[in-house]
Amino acid sequence: MWTVTDRGPNADAPSDTDEIFLKPDRTPQVVRIRLARGDGVEVVRRIPLRVPHGQTDPVTGRAC
């Protein structure tokens, strides 16, 4: 099964249209998981979602 993580915790900014990312270095990922026996989950593969090198992340404003 494939799933996607989120960008981590955020907070409302003073402007109604903005958010503040409390951990801007956290990278969302596409994750392949396998359900194990019982309640277990095994992470099979992680694919980080990143802005290409040399570009600025439009959400966090950080250069990559």
C-alpha positions in Angstrom: 0.0 0.0 0.0 1.2 3.5 -0.8 0.5 6.5 1.4 1.6 10.2 1.8 2.9 11.9 4.9 2.0 15.5 5.7 4.2 18.6 6.1 4.2 18.4 9.9 2.7 20.7 12.5 1.6 24.2 11.4 0.0 27.2 13.0 -2.2 30.0 11.8 -0.4 33.2 10.7 -1.6 36.7 11.4 -2.9 36.8 7.8 -5.9 34.6 7.1 -4.3 33.2 3.9 -0.9 32.1 5.4 0.3 29.3 7.7 3.5 29.0 9.7 5.3 25.6 9.4 6.7 24.9 12.8 9.2 22.4 11.4 10.0 23.7 7.9 12.9 21.2 7.5 10.4 18.3 7.6 10.0 16.8 4.2 6.8 15.1 3.1 7.2 11.6 1.7 5.5 9.0 -0.3 5.7 5.8 1.7 5.2 2.2 0.7 4.0 0.2 3.7 3.1 -3.4 4.2 0.6 -4.5 6.8 2.1 -7.1 9.0 0.4 -9.7 11.1 -1.6 -8.3 14.0 -1.4 -4.6 14.2 2.0 -4.1 12.7 3.1 -2.0 9.8 6.4 -2.3 8.0 7.8 0.6 6.0 9.1 -0.8 2.7 10.2 2.3 0.9 10.4 6.1 1.4 10.4 8.7 -1.4 11.0 12.2 -0.1 9.2 15.0 -2.0 11.6 17.9 -2.5 11.8 21.0 -4.6 14.6 20.6 -7.3 18.1 21.8 -6.2 18.6 25.5 -6.7 14.9 26.4 -6.4 13.0 27.9 -3.5 10.2 26.1 -1.8 7.1 28.2 -2.4 5.5 27.1 0.9 8.4 27.6 3.3 10.4 30.1 1.4 13.6 28.1 2.0 16.2 27.6 -0.8 16.8 23.9 -1.6 
